[in-house]
Amino acid sequence: MSGTEAHVRGAGGRPDGGGDVAARLAQVRERIAVACERAGRSPASVLLIAVTKTHPPELVRAALEAGVTDVGENRVSELVAKMDRVGGGRWHMIGRVQRNKVRLLVGRSVLIHSLGRRQLASALSRRAERLGVVQRVLVQVNVGDDPRKGGCGVDEAADLIAYARDLPNLSVEGLMTMPPLPPGGEDLAEYARPSFRRLRQLRDRVRADWPEVAHLSMGMSGDLEAAVEEGATMVRVGTAIFGPRGSRSWEPLEGE
Ligand SMILES: *Cc1c(COP(=O)(O)O)cnc(C)c1O
């Protein structure tokens, strides 16, 4: 087994044990608390989603034991495989959802953060209707118009939300964004801050008509303070809790 595999599989060579996760988790919670203090907010108003992509189910379990309540994944097959093995936690799909994966996802009580197109909205609602459930979603907005990022444009968001909330089995509960990365050596958080602010302003406008569109999913390991100061109600944090990721997604071994 190569070093990379050892990392991805979580075998003996993996640098992070559950103890490190607990210590790092405490540091992340402290960072959130300090940012909340500066912004005059309660830390209870910010939900921490631990992003576990590429990491094995044992590490997800260690995080839950250390007090994590919410888990985020960016690939449907990885999410589904881990969710079945871990058997606890509340799960969030934070990456792109292809329409052929809708069937695997709906019916599992997963909050989808990445609704960016009408076709996906109608496919999700149709599947949810068939199963007799309501699918909860956030609309992803590409506030920085970054061609490498998913989501609808700022100008398209209200139309997409109107379309999605008129579908019978979708519940649109907020907005999500991934800010563009700074092209040079700019400070990550300060570069992202205007994007976070734009998402919040958009949410405020939309919420005036549709009060259920309340959540703001924004902020990651490098910029969570700016996101919290700008109003994030959910932050999605991977590296700061689990350390560096392997390059490949986690997959069960055959027969596992
Ligand atoms: C991986 C990922 C994160 C977490 O990123 P870190 O920098 O490791 O905290 C957050 N959001 C999305 C959509 C991701 O894919």
The ligand as a Gaussian input file, in Angstrom:
#p B3LYP/6-31G(d) Opt

LIG

0 1
 C      -13.984000      20.544000       0.538000
 C      -15.048000      21.540000       0.715000
 C      -15.110000      22.346000       1.873000
 C      -14.087000      22.286000       2.985000
 O      -12.896000      22.870000       2.597000
 P      -11.674000      23.065000       3.640000
 O      -10.881000      24.158000       3.046000
 O      -10.963000      21.769000       3.703000
 O      -12.268000      23.447000       4.945000
 C      -16.167000      23.240000       1.962000
 N      -17.108000      23.337000       1.000000
 C      -17.090000      22.587000      -0.116000
 C      -18.164000      22.735000      -1.133000
 C      -16.057000      21.659000      -0.289000
 O      -16.034000      20.906000      -1.402000

